[in-house]
Amino acid sequence: MPPVASPPRALEVRGLVKRYGDVTAVNGLDLAVEPGECFGLLGPNGAGKTTTIEICEGLTEPDAGEVFVLGRRWDRDERALRERLGIALQETQLSDKLTVRETLELFRSFYAHPRTVDDVIALVSLAEKQGARINELSGGQKQRLDVACALVGDPELLFLDEPTTGLDPQSRRQLWDLVEQFKATGRTVLLTTHYMDEAERLADRVAIVDHGRVIALGTPQELIASLGAEYVVAFSLAHEGTVSLETLRAVDGVRAARVDAGTYEVQVTAIHHALPALLGTLERSGLALSQLSTHSPTLEDVFVSLTGRALRDG
Amino acid sequence: MTTTAAPTAPPAASPPPAPRTWRERSLVQLTLVRMREFWREPEAVFWTFGFPLVLAGGLAIAFRNKPPEAVPIGVVTGVPGSEQARASLRGTPGLVVDALSPDSAERALRTGAIAVLVVPQGDRAVEYRYDRDRAEARTARLVAEEALQRGAGRTNPVATTERQLTEPGSRYIDFFIPGLLGMNLMGSSVWSIAFGVVNARSKKLLKRLTATPMSRAEYLLSFMLSRMVFLAFEVLAILGLGTLVLGVPLRGSLAVMGVIILLAAFAFSAIGLLVAARTRTVEAASGFANLVLFPMWIFSGVFFASTRFPELLRPFIAALPLTATNDSLRAVMLQGAGLGAVWPQLAVLAAWLVICFPLALMLFRWR
C-alpha cells in the first residue's frame, strides 16, 4: 500500500437497484462524483432521480448495489456522515409556526461544527425575513431557507433534489447563485433536475438518467458535441403540409430529423449550407413554411436524440 | 493500489464539538420548538386550558348543592277539623301549607302544584291523597303525619337528635374535578404527541430531520419535556379552580398526587406515541386517537361512577389507564389515601407505560 492514499471520491455508486412492487425505479445505476465538482442528474419525472439521490443520502435502502459517500458506508458510519452532509429534500414543509431564525437555530443545534445562523441567513439573503414566520415566505424564500438548513452544518457535500422546481425565473437565478457560491469554496454538489438549462448552468458533469439507468455521461459541452450538430432547425409547414423524415435526412448537412406535434426538428452541421438546401428541398416539394427558427443544440436535444422523447413529457 | 478495493476510509477522529450555550443544545432547541408551536396555536391552548375550566365551571353551577326545598301540600278548607289540621301543620320545616277549596284542591293535586292533599275527616281523622310514585310526596306525607299527630298530642317514646351533613367531599363537583384532571391529562398527552409526530411525518419534516445528525431519542424526549412543562400549568389550573374556587378537598399529600400525575402523563404519552408510530396523515391519527380515547371517556368514571356498569365489565374497566388515574386521584383528593392505598392503580399505569412505550419505538417509522 502506498503511504498516502488518494482522497476518496465524494460519492461512488455501483449497480444500484431499487424496486417498488412491480416498478423498478432504479435499474443498475453507477455514478462516481469527484470532490469539488457539481454533478447533475438530469432526467424526466419518474426517471428514478429522487430515488437515487435518497439512496445516496442514506434515507432509502437499495435492493442491490453499493454506495460510498465520502469513502464511507451508511450502515457503518451514519452519524459521522450526517455531520458532513447537507441535504435539501423535495417537498419538505418546515414548521409554519416558527420564524426563519428559529428554524435555523434548530437545525444548527444538531451539528457539532455548525456555521453561525447570521452567516447562513446572509448567505441565502434572508436577513430581512429572519423574524418572519415561514408561512409568510414566498416559494423562493422557502426554498432558500431549505438550502440554508442544509448549509448550516457546514457540509462538505451538498445534495439538492429538484431545487428550483416550481419557482419563478428570478427565484431560480437566486438559487443558482447560491449553489455557485458553494461550489466556489471547492465543495461537492449532487443535484437532480429536469431542467436542462439548470444542468447546463450549474453542473460540471451531467448524467442523463432514464428508466433508472444512466444513458449518457459527460460535461454538458461533451454531451452536446456528441450530437455532432452545430445547430437545430425547427420549422412547421403551412396548410397542414407534411414531408417525410427520410427526405429531410437525405439533405446535405442534416444529421438527424424528427417530428413532434407538427414541429420538425432537424439537427444540422454547417448551417450556412444546410439551411438553404433544406429550404430548397421544401420548395421543390411545393411546401410553404408557417414558422422557422434555429438554436444551438442543448441538453434537451441530447435527451431527445437518445430517447426520442422530450424531457418535459416525462 | 487497485481500484476494485472498496474505498472505505478509516474512521477519522472527529474534532471535539464546539462549545455551546445551553440554548444552543439540540434538546433545548427541540423542546423550545415544541413549546412555540403550542403557544402559537390558539386553538390548542384553548382546548388544553380554557375548555376544562369552562366545563368545570358549568358543571359546578349545574350541580351546586341547594338547600332542601320545602314541599307544597294542601289542606281542604270548609270541612270539620280543617282549622285544627292547619294549626298543627303551620311552621313545619320542609312543608309549605296551602289552604284550598275542595275544587281547587283536587286540581292542584292533579297538576302537581301540591304533593299531598290533606282532607280532614272531623276532629280525629284525616285522609291523605297523594301519588305513591312520587318520592317527595311520600316524604311530605310522613312529615305531615308527624306534625298532625304531634299537634293532636302524641309524644315520642324515643328521644332523637340529628346532625346534618353538607360537608365538601360528597358533592358532585368533588367527584368531577379529579375525573376532569384525569381526562385532561389523557387528552393533552395523547393529542400533543400523536398530532405533533404525525403532522411532522405528513409534511416530510420527520424525514428531513432524520437527514441531519439529530438524535432521534432527543426528538422524542423533547415531546415529553414540553409535555411536562404544560402539564404543570394544566394541573395547577384545574386543581386551583377546584380547591380554591369550588372548595373541592385535597386531603392526601401533594407528593402522592405528583407521582400519580407524572406516571399517568408518561403512560398516556406512550399511548400517544403508539397511535403516532406509523400513522401517515393527521386525519387518520385523529380517528385513531378518538378510537382509543372514547371508551375511556365513557367507562372510566369521568362524569359518573364506573360502578354503574355491569359486574362483567368491571375488570376490563379497572384495567383502563384513565380508570386507574381517576380512581387514584379521587382516593387521594377525597379520602386522603396514601401510596399504599393506590398502588394497584399505579401498577396499572406502569403496565401501560412499559407495554406501550417499547412497542411504539419498535413500530415507529421515521419516514
Chai-1 contact restraints between the chains, C-beta under 6 A:
chainA,res_idxA,chainB,res_idxB,connection_type,confidence,min_distance_angstrom,max_distance_angstrom,comment,restraint_id
A,P2,B,M1,contact,1.0,0.0,6.0,A-B,restraint_1
A,P8,B,P7,contact,1.0,0.0,6.0,A-B,restraint_2
A,P8,B,A9,contact,1.0,0.0,6.0,A-B,restraint_3
A,F68,B,P7,contact,1.0,0.0,6.0,A-B,restraint_4
A,G71,B,P7,contact,1.0,0.0,6.0,A-B,restraint_5
A,G71,B,A9,contact,1.0,0.0,6.0,A-B,restraint_6
A,R79,B,P213,contact,1.0,0.0,6.0,A-B,restraint_7
A,R82,B,P213,contact,1.0,0.0,6.0,A-B,restraint_8
A,E83,B,P213,contact,1.0,0.0,6.0,A-B,restraint_9
A,I87,B,A211,contact,1.0,0.0,6.0,A-B,restraint_10
A,L89,B,R208,contact,1.0,0.0,6.0,A-B,restraint_11
A,E91,B,K204,contact,1.0,0.0,6.0,A-B,restraint_12
A,T92,B,K204,contact,1.0,0.0,6.0,A-B,restraint_13
A,T92,B,R208,contact,1.0,0.0,6.0,A-B,restraint_14
A,Q93,B,K203,contact,1.0,0.0,6.0,A-B,restraint_15
A,K97,B,E37,contact,1.0,0.0,6.0,A-B,restraint_16
A,K97,B,R40,contact,1.0,0.0,6.0,A-B,restraint_17
A,L106,B,Q29,contact,1.0,0.0,6.0,A-B,restraint_18
A,L106,B,V33,contact,1.0,0.0,6.0,A-B,restraint_19
A,S109,B,E24,contact,1.0,0.0,6.0,A-B,restraint_20
A,S109,B,S26,contact,1.0,0.0,6.0,A-B,restraint_21
A,S109,B,Q29,contact,1.0,0.0,6.0,A-B,restraint_22
A,F110,B,S26,contact,1.0,0.0,6.0,A-B,restraint_23
A,F110,B,T212,contact,1.0,0.0,6.0,A-B,restraint_24
A,F110,B,P213,contact,1.0,0.0,6.0,A-B,restraint_25
A,F110,B,M214,contact,1.0,0.0,6.0,A-B,restraint_26
A,A112,B,P17,contact,1.0,0.0,6.0,A-B,restraint_27
A,H113,B,A18,contact,1.0,0.0,6.0,A-B,restraint_28
